[in-house]
């Protein structure tokens, strides 16, 4: 495990590779269209469809499985973004996606994005664990110093998720992109390596089996608030 150091800043060990990442609840696998396309298409396009799932993405929804598979094949050939399928332990079918992107090992900076969950994964502990696993991989295994999260400034669901997971708001980039014919202001968040130990501890406490009652309801909410500019713990 790589812990933050008070010494000179160091580059990351390298870019993330096409390796699976496993947790207690979730698994992440590098995208394989032959393996993942049918289940991912079903999760993202079959009723009941989440009307907001593709609203803020630069792509989708797709006309049919063939169109979705063609797009997923392009995703599989990309190293940056590096796309992963997300599913539940004990089940082969994937139900969501996420990616590492804007990967800059010399600066120790990486971003997590292209995140979507099918209805079965939304607002679940598995979805939270998937983000925990990606952050842990970036910080503890690869030694990144900064994990970024960017989203449409109108996407309240993504903004709430970023704050809940411990990312600090850094500003609004106005007229940053044109997405599907409309202007996109981008809300910019980041989690720093020196804050990660406190955020990691909060996430691990929340994910612990003891935090959930027999019906699967959380006993305590996750509040992985980031540290302040003075590095004073706020969790």
C-alpha positions as semicolon CSV with decimal commas, in nm:
position;residue;x (nm);y (nm);z (nm)
1;X;0,000;0,000;0,000
2;X;0,135;0,344;-0,095
3;X;0,070;0,608;0,170
4;X;0,101;0,985;0,114
5;X;0,447;1,114;0,189
6;X;0,556;1,460;0,314
7;X;0,854;1,447;0,075
8;X;0,876;1,580;-0,281
9;X;0,582;1,488;-0,505
10;X;0,631;1,163;-0,692
11;X;0,489;1,039;-1,022
12;X;0,252;0,745;-1,024
13;X;0,388;0,397;-1,087
14;X;0,225;0,385;-1,428
15;X;-0,112;0,380;-1,603
16;X;-0,382;0,136;-1,495
17;X;-0,375;-0,187;-1,693
18;X;-0,642;-0,423;-1,822
19;X;-0,679;-0,617;-1,501
20;X;-0,987;-0,712;-1,306
21;X;-1,056;-0,551;-0,969
22;X;-1,259;-0,745;-0,714
23;X;-1,429;-0,648;-0,390
24;X;-1,667;-0,815;-0,146
25;X;-1,974;-0,700;-0,340
26;X;-1,856;-0,581;-0,679
27;X;-1,629;-0,687;-0,962
28;X;-1,480;-0,472;-1,237
29;X;-1,351;-0,626;-1,559
30;X;-1,191;-0,462;-1,864
31;X;-1,457;-0,428;-2,132
32;X;-1,502;-0,735;-2,350
33;X;-1,782;-0,678;-2,604
34;X;-1,843;-1,049;-2,661
35;X;-1,881;-1,107;-2,287
36;X;-2,044;-0,785;-2,170
37;X;-2,243;-0,625;-2,452
38;X;-2,575;-0,814;-2,422
39;X;-2,605;-0,769;-2,046
40;X;-2,493;-0,405;-2,053
41;X;-2,739;-0,325;-2,331
42;X;-3,017;-0,492;-2,134
43;X;-2,920;-0,303;-1,817
44;X;-2,916;0,034;-1,993
45;X;-3,196;0,006;-2,250
46;X;-3,458;-0,246;-2,135
47;X;-3,763;-0,127;-1,937
48;X;-3,777;0,018;-1,686
49;X;-3,533;0,261;-1,850
50;X;-3,376;0,529;-1,632
51;X;-3,462;0,847;-1,828
52;X;-3,157;1,028;-1,692
53;X;-2,902;0,752;-1,763
54;X;-2,783;0,890;-2,100
55;X;-2,895;1,250;-2,055
56;X;-2,553;1,387;-1,959
57;X;-2,338;1,145;-2,160
58;X;-2,177;1,249;-2,489
59;X;-2,317;0,927;-2,642
60;X;-2,625;0,708;-2,618
61;X;-2,891;0,589;-2,601
62;X;-2,830;0,342;-2,883
63;X;-3,076;0,231;-3,150
64;X;-3,019;-0,141;-3,096
65;X;-2,778;-0,402;-2,963
66;X;-2,563;-0,388;-3,278
67;X;-2,509;-0,014;-3,243
68;X;-2,432;-0,054;-2,874
69;X;-2,187;-0,339;-2,943
70;X;-2,006;-0,131;-3,208
71;X;-1,963;0,149;-2,954
72;X;-1,852;-0,094;-2,684
73;X;-1,594;-0,239;-2,925
74;X;-1,443;0,107;-2,964
75;X;-1,439;0,139;-2,584
76;X;-1,257;-0,193;-2,556
77;X;-0,983;-0,070;-2,791
78;X;-0,912;0,243;-2,586
79;X;-0,637;0,274;-2,324
80;X;-0,742;0,625;-2,220
81;X;-1,025;0,613;-2,132
82;X;-0,978;0,262;-1,995
83;X;-1,328;0,119;-1,963
84;X;-1,452;-0,140;-1,712
85;X;-1,774;-0,337;-1,682
86;X;-1,921;-0,355;-1,331
87;X;-2,122;-0,640;-1,186
88;X;-2,218;-0,816;-0,865
89;X;-2,009;-1,089;-0,710
90;X;-2,166;-1,426;-0,781
91;X;-2,331;-1,302;-1,102
92;X;-2,174;-1,302;-1,449
93;X;-2,391;-1,029;-1,600
94;X;-2,253;-0,675;-1,595
95;X;-2,492;-0,395;-1,495
96;X;-2,283;-0,080;-1,525
97;X;-1,966;0,082;-1,652
98;X;-1,692;0,322;-1,543
99;X;-1,352;0,427;-1,674
100;X;-1,019;0,574;-1,580
101;X;-0,934;0,866;-1,809
102;X;-0,709;1,168;-1,850
103;X;-0,433;0,943;-1,720
104;X;-0,111;1,134;-1,644
105;X;0,136;0,919;-1,449
106;X;0,420;1,179;-1,453
107;X;0,193;1,421;-1,265
108;X;0,023;1,154;-1,056
109;X;-0,320;1,262;-1,184
110;X;-0,605;1,040;-1,302
111;X;-0,981;1,081;-1,345
112;X;-1,276;0,848;-1,294
113;X;-1,571;0,896;-1,526
114;X;-1,803;0,752;-1,791
115;X;-1,996;0,614;-1,494
116;X;-2,341;0,468;-1,538
117;X;-2,536;0,206;-1,345
118;X;-2,839;0,011;-1,455
119;X;-3,146;0,028;-1,229
120;X;-3,037;-0,283;-1,034
121;X;-2,714;-0,112;-0,922
122;X;-2,836;0,240;-0,856
123;X;-2,826;0,354;-0,493
124;X;-2,670;0,027;-0,375
125;X;-2,370;-0,056;-0,160
126;X;-2,226;-0,234;-0,463
127;X;-2,222;0,093;-0,659
128;X;-2,040;0,265;-0,374
129;X;-1,791;-0,020;-0,345
130;X;-1,714;0,000;-0,717
131;X;-1,602;0,362;-0,675
132;X;-1,410;0,269;-0,360
133;X;-1,228;-0,006;-0,552
134;X;-1,129;0,233;-0,831
135;X;-1,006;0,496;-0,585
136;X;-0,812;0,236;-0,386
137;X;-0,653;0,104;-0,704
138;X;-0,550;0,454;-0,811
139;X;-0,411;0,568;-0,476
140;X;-0,292;0,257;-0,292
141;X;-0,176;0,036;-0,578
142;X;-0,066;0,284;-0,845
143;X;0,041;0,578;-0,628
144;X;-0,161;0,857;-0,789
145;X;-0,170;1,190;-0,604
146;X;-0,498;1,326;-0,738
147;X;-0,823;1,160;-0,848
148;X;-1,056;1,384;-1,047
149;X;-1,433;1,373;-1,102
150;X;-1,595;1,598;-1,365
151;X;-1,958;1,620;-1,463
152;X;-2,217;1,844;-1,624
153;X;-2,286;2,124;-1,378
154;X;-2,658;2,051;-1,423
155;X;-2,618;1,687;-1,322
156;X;-2,725;1,705;-0,960
157;X;-2,712;1,328;-0,916
158;X;-2,344;1,314;-1,015
159;X;-2,261;1,617;-0,800
160;X;-2,424;1,457;-0,495
161;X;-2,233;1,135;-0,560
162;X;-1,900;1,318;-0,585
163;X;-1,954;1,501;-0,257
164;X;-2,076;1,186;-0,080
165;X;-1,762;1,000;-0,190
166;X;-1,530;1,264;-0,049
167;X;-1,444;1,468;-0,358
168;X;-1,394;1,841;-0,301
169;X;-1,554;2,092;-0,537
170;X;-1,294;2,300;-0,718
171;X;-1,497;2,514;-0,955
172;X;-1,716;2,548;-1,260
173;X;-1,566;2,553;-1,610
174;X;-1,817;2,758;-1,810
175;X;-1,899;2,665;-2,170
176;X;-1,649;2,383;-2,139
177;X;-1,807;2,151;-2,399
178;X;-2,087;2,113;-2,652
179;X;-2,272;1,789;-2,572
180;X;-2,560;1,672;-2,792
181;X;-2,604;2,021;-2,932
182;X;-2,618;2,203;-2,599
183;X;-2,370;2,393;-2,387
184;X;-2,208;2,207;-2,098
185;X;-2,064;2,385;-1,799
186;X;-1,845;2,136;-1,613
187;X;-1,835;2,098;-1,235
188;X;-1,482;1,999;-1,129
189;X;-1,409;1,786;-0,823
190;X;-1,094;1,616;-0,692
191;X;-0,978;1,389;-0,412
192;X;-0,613;1,430;-0,310
193;X;-0,381;1,155;-0,200
194;X;-0,317;1,319;0,137
195;X;-0,692;1,314;0,206
196;X;-0,745;0,960;0,087
197;X;-0,660;0,777;0,416
198;X;-0,947;0,955;0,596
199;X;-1,189;0,912;0,308
200;X;-1,087;0,546;0,268
201;X;-1,153;0,484;0,638
202;X;-1,499;0,642;0,616
203;X;-1,587;0,436;0,310
204;X;-1,464;0,114;0,470
205;X;-1,670;0,182;0,782
206;X;-1,978;0,241;0,569
207;X;-1,921;-0,068;0,353
208;X;-1,866;-0,300;0,654
209;X;-2,139;-0,567;0,686
210;X;-2,212;-0,447;1,039
211;X;-2,335;-0,116;0,897
212;X;-2,635;-0,286;0,734
213;X;-2,937;-0,440;0,903
214;X;-3,081;-0,780;0,798
215;X;-3,293;-0,602;0,536
216;X;-2,987;-0,442;0,378
217;X;-3,063;-0,092;0,506
218;X;-2,771;0,122;0,618
219;X;-2,739;0,196;0,988
220;X;-2,517;0,503;0,939
221;X;-2,493;0,721;0,629
222;X;-2,171;0,767;0,439
223;X;-2,020;1,107;0,502
224;X;-1,676;1,088;0,346
225;X;-1,631;1,464;0,349
226;X;-1,289;1,577;0,226
227;X;-1,038;1,750;0,448
228;X;-1,023;2,125;0,443
229;X;-0,749;2,329;0,282
230;X;-0,565;2,319;0,615
231;X;-0,581;1,935;0,611
232;X;-0,797;1,930;0,923
233;X;-0,998;1,605;0,931
234;X;-1,369;1,668;0,891
235;X;-1,474;1,301;0,906
